[in-house]
């Protein structure tokens, strides 16, 4: 693909770089703020090489290219635009209707978590591979692979170390991206994350045991306050709140501190005050909030059972359309830290597989070369966990495959919820996601995938043939 040419075409069909106020991207889509959307040539954009769909939502214009491709198109567009948008475009974009608080929350979490998704996925897949070594009854009843072949112990230990790293040091990654999002120095944010996982602290995973054994140590500050020496490995809420405080303090000190002392005073006071608040107030509050959130969601899932799972599975794709699924990454990470398992990942996988199956059904039903050329790779991509090309580029365009996918996803999600299928790590929510599933649940997960694919594919074929007969 000629990425410089594609980038130039996109800019031209968007009305020129003077019509583009902001340029960003997520895993699969360009995310743009456009001064005047009436200047966009949507039909021409559809015909640009690599484009798999486009839509406008919440003041953003999004063009779907798919994983990997979007990064290269974005890089070339940034070169052409010189990293800047015109003042007139920015002024016009300022008149775009303001997003409500929920939309701003979703957008903010997306911008914080999307950059670190590759690290989380890599760790999750490695964790799934590690489960193969330690799961009992997989190769022989009552025994794990390591019991049968102890010579693989060091290899399993190596994989486990690699797999755990992104989760143990998650506050460092989140500290960087969150502080950057909130307008602070991301390297100070990373340093804040390092404070929260410092090896001198009691590990967060051993916190309850340390309290029970009476071995938890504390800092006694001037005989005024006592602060527990506990880390926040794998947590989400504490570091997000602390990063916002850090960025706010930094911006305050930049304004009030003389410029000659700014490089000394601002980072010193910002980091020290935030660190003190993080361990004394923010951390304990965030940990309890995270525990309550995890307990509440787990209670709902356990008590609503397959009915709740079915409803969630049916609605997962519409949730993706709103962008609210970005918040699930934070929730799942908290669930993994608190309960060592998440029910959201398997349900997301059922939805993704259903979208892929329905998209492939469109390819079977349509003779048009362009439609089939888009539907086949998009369907395969969805089966592997990336659904935007299939969902926005094909299924929503024809509508009936989207409805079929909701049916397939709902039935499959109800099935796996009935058998309490959960994941012990995050990864690509699709066929390869089996590596992230709890060892004893692999069989039911595989059956769930089969249900999701078969039902969505057959229903999409039936609805498609009906639509053709009525045309």
PLY file of the C-alpha trace (Angstrom):
ply
format ascii 1.0
element vertex 471
property float x
property float y
property float z
element edge 470
property int vertex1
property int vertex2
end_header
0.00 0.00 0.00
1.18 3.51 -0.84
0.68 5.13 2.56
1.85 8.66 1.64
-0.62 8.65 -1.24
-3.42 7.30 0.97
-2.71 9.96 3.60
-2.82 12.74 1.03
-6.08 11.42 -0.41
-7.66 11.28 3.05
-6.63 14.86 3.79
-7.94 16.07 0.43
-11.29 14.32 0.78
-11.70 15.64 4.32
-11.65 19.16 2.88
-7.92 19.82 3.16
-5.69 20.14 6.19
-7.23 23.53 6.97
-10.47 21.64 7.73
-8.79 19.22 10.18
-8.53 20.57 13.72
-7.11 17.51 15.50
-5.64 14.23 14.31
-5.38 11.08 16.46
-5.90 7.34 16.18
-6.81 4.30 18.26
-6.15 0.63 17.51
-8.10 0.57 14.24
-9.49 4.06 13.47
-8.39 7.57 12.65
-10.09 9.95 15.10
-10.45 13.46 13.72
-12.03 16.71 14.77
-13.37 18.40 11.65
-14.17 22.10 11.39
-16.90 21.65 8.76
-18.13 18.10 8.07
-20.13 19.30 5.05
-16.81 19.61 3.18
-16.11 15.87 3.53
-16.42 13.78 0.37
-17.68 10.59 2.06
-18.19 8.64 -1.16
-14.61 9.32 -2.24
-13.25 8.33 1.17
-15.00 4.95 0.87
-13.02 4.30 -2.33
-9.60 5.11 -0.85
-7.35 2.06 -0.65
-7.52 0.47 2.81
-10.61 2.31 4.09
-13.06 -0.13 5.70
-15.70 2.31 6.87
-16.37 5.76 8.32
-18.76 7.41 10.74
-19.24 10.50 12.88
-20.00 10.43 16.60
-19.76 12.82 19.54
-17.96 15.54 17.59
-15.39 13.12 16.13
-15.10 11.87 12.56
-13.65 8.36 12.46
-12.22 6.46 9.49
-11.59 2.72 9.89
-8.37 1.31 8.43
-7.75 -1.65 10.71
-5.00 -2.65 13.08
-1.48 -1.82 11.90
-2.59 0.09 8.81
-4.07 2.98 10.78
-0.73 3.68 12.48
1.04 4.10 9.14
-1.69 6.28 7.64
-1.70 8.46 10.76
2.09 8.86 10.66
2.00 9.97 7.01
-0.87 12.38 7.64
1.03 13.90 10.56
4.03 14.46 8.26
1.91 16.18 5.62
0.12 18.35 8.18
3.37 19.22 9.90
1.98 18.15 13.27
-0.26 21.19 13.37
-3.77 22.12 12.30
-4.79 25.56 11.16
-5.99 28.14 13.67
-9.22 28.55 11.71
-9.93 24.83 11.94
-9.29 24.85 15.67
-11.54 27.85 16.12
-14.31 26.21 14.11
-13.90 22.94 16.00
-14.35 24.82 19.25
-17.96 25.35 18.20
-18.60 21.60 18.01
-21.23 20.65 20.65
-19.61 19.79 23.97
-19.63 16.13 24.96
-21.55 15.15 28.09
-19.74 13.82 31.14
-20.19 10.15 30.14
-18.80 10.80 26.65
-15.83 12.68 28.12
-15.19 9.84 30.58
-15.24 7.24 27.81
-12.99 9.33 25.57
-10.57 9.97 28.44
-10.31 6.30 29.43
-9.85 5.37 25.78
-6.94 7.79 25.37
-5.35 6.46 28.57
-5.73 2.74 27.90
-5.44 2.39 24.10
-1.66 3.08 24.04
-0.97 0.31 26.57
-3.28 -2.32 25.06
-0.40 -4.06 23.17
1.46 -4.57 26.46
-1.65 -5.93 28.19
-2.48 -8.23 25.26
1.11 -9.54 25.11
1.10 -10.23 28.85
-2.34 -11.85 28.68
-1.40 -14.20 25.86
1.84 -15.18 27.62
-0.17 -15.82 30.78
-2.47 -18.09 28.78
0.53 -20.01 27.44
1.82 -20.31 30.99
-1.50 -21.82 32.06
-0.87 -24.73 29.71
2.12 -25.74 31.85
0.33 -25.50 35.22
-3.27 -26.56 34.47
-4.16 -29.95 35.94
-6.22 -32.55 34.07
-5.28 -31.06 30.70
-3.03 -33.90 29.55
-3.51 -36.41 32.37
-6.04 -36.60 35.18
-4.83 -34.97 38.38
-1.53 -33.83 36.88
-0.20 -30.77 35.08
2.30 -30.65 32.23
5.01 -29.69 34.74
4.15 -32.71 36.88
4.67 -34.91 33.84
7.72 -33.07 32.48
9.52 -31.21 35.31
12.36 -30.31 32.95
10.11 -27.52 31.61
9.96 -25.82 35.03
12.43 -23.06 34.17
10.76 -22.36 30.81
7.38 -22.06 32.57
8.92 -19.76 35.18
10.44 -17.58 32.45
7.10 -17.26 30.65
5.32 -16.48 33.93
7.79 -13.67 34.67
7.32 -12.16 31.21
3.54 -12.51 31.47
3.21 -10.85 34.87
5.42 -7.84 34.13
2.78 -5.66 32.37
0.27 -6.28 35.19
2.63 -5.97 38.15
4.01 -2.70 36.78
0.72 -1.50 35.32
0.75 1.68 37.48
3.91 2.82 35.67
2.26 2.47 32.26
-0.95 4.10 33.48
0.97 6.82 35.30
2.63 7.77 32.02
-0.45 7.77 29.79
-2.88 9.19 32.38
-0.63 12.08 33.43
-0.06 12.90 29.75
-3.83 12.86 29.17
-4.40 15.18 32.14
-1.85 17.67 30.82
1.11 16.86 33.05
4.64 15.59 32.44
4.25 11.89 31.53
7.69 11.05 32.89
6.70 12.39 36.28
3.61 10.22 35.92
5.77 7.17 35.24
7.84 8.03 38.30
4.66 8.22 40.35
3.78 4.74 39.09
7.22 3.53 40.18
6.55 4.85 43.67
3.34 2.83 43.84
5.10 -0.45 42.97
8.43 0.13 44.74
9.99 -3.20 45.84
10.47 -1.83 49.39
6.68 -1.87 49.84
4.52 -4.82 50.81
3.26 -6.32 47.56
-0.41 -5.53 46.89
-1.13 -9.22 46.29
0.13 -10.03 49.80
-1.65 -7.14 51.54
-4.45 -9.20 53.13
-2.01 -11.85 54.34
0.31 -9.21 55.83
-2.58 -7.70 57.78
-3.67 -11.12 59.02
-0.13 -12.04 60.12
0.50 -8.62 61.65
3.59 -8.09 59.47
2.41 -4.99 57.60
4.84 -2.12 58.23
4.05 1.60 58.34
5.75 4.97 58.09
5.32 7.00 61.27
5.53 10.62 60.08
6.55 12.97 62.93
4.26 11.05 65.29
1.35 12.70 63.48
0.22 10.18 60.88
0.88 6.53 60.16
1.00 5.43 56.50
0.92 1.78 55.48
3.89 0.62 53.40
1.84 -1.17 50.78
2.17 -1.21 46.99
-0.53 -0.99 44.36
0.59 -3.57 41.80
-2.03 -4.34 39.17
-4.43 -1.63 40.36
-6.16 0.98 38.24
-8.21 3.48 40.22
-5.47 4.67 42.63
-3.01 5.54 39.88
-5.66 7.26 37.74
-6.70 9.54 40.59
-3.09 10.17 41.64
-2.11 11.02 38.04
-4.86 13.64 37.87
-3.66 15.14 41.15
-0.06 15.15 39.92
-0.95 16.89 36.65
-3.12 19.44 38.46
-0.38 20.27 40.97
2.24 20.51 38.23
0.16 22.99 36.23
-0.45 25.01 39.41
3.24 25.22 40.30
4.19 26.13 36.73
1.95 29.19 37.08
3.10 30.37 40.52
6.79 29.38 40.63
9.30 31.81 39.03
10.55 30.40 35.74
14.16 30.36 36.95
13.19 27.88 39.69
10.53 26.00 37.75
12.68 23.00 36.79
13.64 22.51 40.44
10.54 23.37 42.46
7.73 22.11 40.21
8.73 18.42 39.87
9.93 18.24 43.48
6.75 19.53 45.11
4.39 17.97 42.57
5.80 14.48 43.01
6.31 14.68 46.78
2.84 16.00 47.57
1.16 13.57 45.17
3.16 10.65 46.55
2.22 11.57 50.11
-1.46 11.82 49.16
-1.24 8.62 47.12
-0.12 6.50 50.05
-2.19 8.22 52.76
-5.52 8.99 51.06
-5.79 8.23 47.35
-4.36 4.71 47.45
-6.47 3.33 50.32
-9.61 4.98 48.90
-8.89 3.74 45.37
-8.15 0.22 46.57
-11.44 0.03 48.48
-13.37 1.53 45.55
-11.81 -1.02 43.21
-12.64 -3.88 45.56
-16.26 -2.70 45.85
-16.56 -2.35 42.08
-15.17 -5.83 41.50
-17.32 -7.38 44.22
-20.44 -5.67 42.89
-19.90 -6.80 39.31
-19.04 -10.33 40.38
-22.17 -10.47 42.56
-24.36 -9.32 39.67
-22.82 -11.87 37.30
-23.04 -14.73 39.80
-26.64 -13.95 40.76
-28.08 -13.09 37.35
-26.38 -16.11 35.84
-27.01 -17.07 32.24
-29.80 -14.50 31.84
-27.48 -11.64 32.74
-24.76 -13.15 30.55
-27.13 -13.42 27.60
-28.32 -9.81 27.92
-24.75 -8.56 28.25
-23.64 -10.64 25.26
-26.48 -9.31 23.09
-25.76 -5.72 24.02
-21.97 -5.89 23.84
-21.80 -4.86 20.16
-24.13 -1.85 20.63
-21.95 -0.88 23.60
-18.93 -0.95 21.27
-20.72 1.50 18.96
-21.00 4.00 21.84
-17.34 3.49 22.77
-18.22 2.53 26.34
-16.40 -0.79 25.93
-13.17 1.15 26.48
-14.12 1.44 30.15
-14.20 -2.36 30.44
-10.39 -2.54 30.26
-10.15 -0.69 33.56
-12.89 -2.85 35.10
-11.34 -6.10 33.86
-7.91 -5.14 35.15
-9.45 -4.44 38.55
-11.35 -7.76 38.47
-8.12 -9.62 37.70
-6.34 -7.87 40.56
-9.17 -8.57 43.03
-10.55 -11.97 42.00
-7.92 -13.30 39.55
-10.63 -13.81 36.92
-12.91 -11.77 34.64
-16.22 -12.72 33.03
-16.19 -9.75 30.63
-13.43 -11.05 28.35
-15.17 -14.33 27.39
-18.43 -12.49 26.66
-16.56 -9.93 24.53
-15.02 -12.83 22.62
-18.47 -14.31 21.92
-19.58 -10.95 20.50
-16.46 -10.58 18.34
-16.80 -14.08 16.90
-20.48 -13.48 16.14
-19.65 -10.25 14.30
-17.02 -12.09 12.28
-19.38 -14.94 11.39
-22.15 -12.56 10.31
-19.66 -10.60 8.20
-18.53 -13.79 6.45
-22.18 -14.60 5.76
-22.39 -11.30 3.87
-19.44 -12.43 1.75
-21.27 -15.68 0.94
-24.48 -13.87 -0.02
-22.97 -11.09 -2.12
-21.47 -11.46 -5.59
-20.08 -7.92 -5.64
-16.28 -8.18 -5.66
-15.72 -5.06 -3.55
-18.19 -6.14 -0.87
-16.68 -9.62 -0.69
-13.17 -8.17 -0.73
-14.06 -6.12 2.33
-16.19 -8.71 4.12
-13.77 -11.65 4.03
-10.71 -10.00 5.64
-12.92 -7.99 8.01
-14.71 -11.16 9.11
-11.43 -12.97 9.73
-10.13 -9.95 11.65
-13.23 -10.04 13.88
-12.74 -13.75 14.57
-9.26 -12.86 15.82
-10.57 -10.07 18.06
-10.59 -6.83 15.99
-14.22 -6.11 15.09
-14.35 -2.48 13.93
-13.79 -3.24 10.20
-16.50 -5.92 10.24
-18.93 -4.03 12.43
-18.67 -0.54 10.95
-17.57 -1.44 7.45
-20.02 -4.27 6.72
-22.50 -5.36 9.39
-23.96 -1.97 10.29
-24.10 -1.00 6.63
-26.36 -3.99 5.81
-27.95 -4.05 9.31
-29.22 -7.65 9.15
-25.76 -9.17 9.90
-25.45 -6.88 12.91
-28.77 -8.14 14.30
-27.76 -11.73 13.55
-24.50 -11.23 15.43
-26.40 -9.91 18.46
-28.50 -13.09 18.49
-25.49 -15.37 18.20
-23.53 -13.44 20.81
-26.44 -13.44 23.26
-27.00 -17.20 23.07
-23.29 -17.99 23.31
-22.80 -15.58 26.22
-25.75 -17.15 28.06
-24.16 -20.58 27.55
-20.73 -19.65 28.89
-22.29 -17.69 31.76
-24.29 -20.80 32.75
-21.03 -22.74 32.99
-19.26 -19.77 34.68
-16.51 -19.48 32.05
-13.95 -16.85 33.03
-10.58 -15.55 31.87
-7.50 -15.28 34.03
-5.79 -12.77 31.72
-6.57 -10.32 28.95
-5.70 -10.86 25.31
-7.25 -10.91 21.86
-10.95 -11.57 22.44
-11.61 -14.13 19.74
-10.47 -17.55 18.58
-6.96 -17.11 20.01
-8.49 -15.83 23.25
-8.69 -19.40 24.50
-5.13 -18.88 25.74
-6.47 -16.35 28.26
-9.31 -18.56 29.54
-9.17 -20.33 32.91
-7.72 -23.79 32.32
-10.79 -25.78 33.38
-13.08 -23.67 31.17
-11.41 -24.26 27.81
-13.94 -26.86 26.66
-17.01 -24.75 27.42
-15.34 -21.69 25.88
-14.77 -23.65 22.66
-18.41 -24.77 22.62
-19.48 -21.15 23.21
-17.40 -20.03 20.22
-19.03 -22.70 18.07
-22.50 -21.57 19.17
-21.68 -17.92 18.52
-20.28 -18.56 15.04
-22.92 -21.05 13.91
-25.96 -19.12 15.13
-24.75 -15.75 13.83
-23.77 -17.21 10.45
-27.06 -19.09 9.91
-29.27 -16.22 11.13
-27.35 -13.76 8.92
-27.81 -16.05 5.90
-31.53 -16.38 6.62
-32.07 -12.66 7.13
-29.92 -11.83 4.11
-31.82 -14.15 1.80
-35.09 -12.74 3.11
-33.88 -9.19 2.47
-32.87 -10.13 -1.08
-36.23 -11.76 -1.81
-38.04 -8.61 -0.67
-35.81 -6.27 -2.68
0 1
1 2
2 3
3 4
4 5
5 6
6 7
7 8
8 9
9 10
10 11
11 12
12 13
13 14
14 15
15 16
16 17
17 18
18 19
19 20
20 21
21 22
22 23
23 24
24 25
25 26
26 27
27 28
28 29
29 30
30 31
31 32
32 33
33 34
34 35
35 36
36 37
37 38
38 39
39 40
40 41
41 42
42 43
43 44
44 45
45 46
46 47
47 48
48 49
49 50
50 51
51 52
52 53
53 54
54 55
55 56
56 57
57 58
58 59
59 60
60 61
61 62
62 63
63 64
64 65
65 66
66 67
67 68
68 69
69 70
70 71
71 72
72 73
73 74
74 75
75 76
76 77
77 78
78 79
79 80
80 81
81 82
82 83
83 84
84 85
85 86
86 87
87 88
88 89
89 90
90 91
91 92
92 93
93 94
94 95
95 96
96 97
97 98
98 99
99 100
100 101
101 102
102 103
103 104
104 105
105 106
106 107
107 108
108 109
109 110
110 111
111 112
112 113
113 114
114 115
115 116
116 117
117 118
118 119
119 120
120 121
121 122
122 123
123 124
124 125
125 126
126 127
127 128
128 129
129 130
130 131
131 132
132 133
133 134
134 135
135 136
136 137
137 138
138 139
139 140
140 141
141 142
142 143
143 144
144 145
145 146
146 147
147 148
148 149
149 150
150 151
151 152
152 153
153 154
154 155
155 156
156 157
157 158
158 159
159 160
160 161
161 162
162 163
163 164
164 165
165 166
166 167
167 168
168 169
169 170
170 171
171 172
172 173
173 174
174 175
175 176
176 177
177 178
178 179
179 180
180 181
181 182
182 183
183 184
184 185
185 186
186 187
187 188
188 189
189 190
190 191
191 192
192 193
193 194
194 195
195 196
196 197
197 198
198 199
199 200
200 201
201 202
202 203
203 204
204 205
205 206
206 207
207 208
208 209
209 210
210 211
211 212
212 213
213 214
214 215
215 216
216 217
217 218
218 219
219 220
220 221
221 222
222 223
223 224
224 225
225 226
226 227
227 228
228 229
229 230
230 231
231 232
232 233
233 234
234 235
235 236
236 237
237 238
238 239
239 240
240 241
241 242
242 243
243 244
244 245
245 246
246 247
247 248
248 249
249 250
250 251
251 252
252 253
253 254
254 255
255 256
256 257
257 258
258 259
259 260
260 261
261 262
262 263
263 264
264 265
265 266
266 267
267 268
268 269
269 270
270 271
271 272
272 273
273 274
274 275
275 276
276 277
277 278
278 279
279 280
280 281
281 282
282 283
283 284
284 285
285 286
286 287
287 288
288 289
289 290
290 291
291 292
292 293
293 294
294 295
295 296
296 297
297 298
298 299
299 300
300 301
301 302
302 303
303 304
304 305
305 306
306 307
307 308
308 309
309 310
310 311
311 312
312 313
313 314
314 315
315 316
316 317
317 318
318 319
319 320
320 321
321 322
322 323
323 324
324 325
325 326
326 327
327 328
328 329
329 330
330 331
331 332
332 333
333 334
334 335
335 336
336 337
337 338
338 339
339 340
340 341
341 342
342 343
343 344
344 345
345 346
346 347
347 348
348 349
349 350
350 351
351 352
352 353
353 354
354 355
355 356
356 357
357 358
358 359
359 360
360 361
361 362
362 363
363 364
364 365
365 366
366 367
367 368
368 369
369 370
370 371
371 372
372 373
373 374
374 375
375 376
376 377
377 378
378 379
379 380
380 381
381 382
382 383
383 384
384 385
385 386
386 387
387 388
388 389
389 390
390 391
391 392
392 393
393 394
394 395
395 396
396 397
397 398
398 399
399 400
400 401
401 402
402 403
403 404
404 405
405 406
406 407
407 408
408 409
409 410
410 411
411 412
412 413
413 414
414 415
415 416
416 417
417 418
418 419
419 420
420 421
421 422
422 423
423 424
424 425
425 426
426 427
427 428
428 429
429 430
430 431
431 432
432 433
433 434
434 435
435 436
436 437
437 438
438 439
439 440
440 441
441 442
442 443
443 444
444 445
445 446
446 447
447 448
448 449
449 450
450 451
451 452
452 453
453 454
454 455
455 456
456 457
457 458
458 459
459 460
460 461
461 462
462 463
463 464
464 465
465 466
466 467
467 468
468 469
469 470
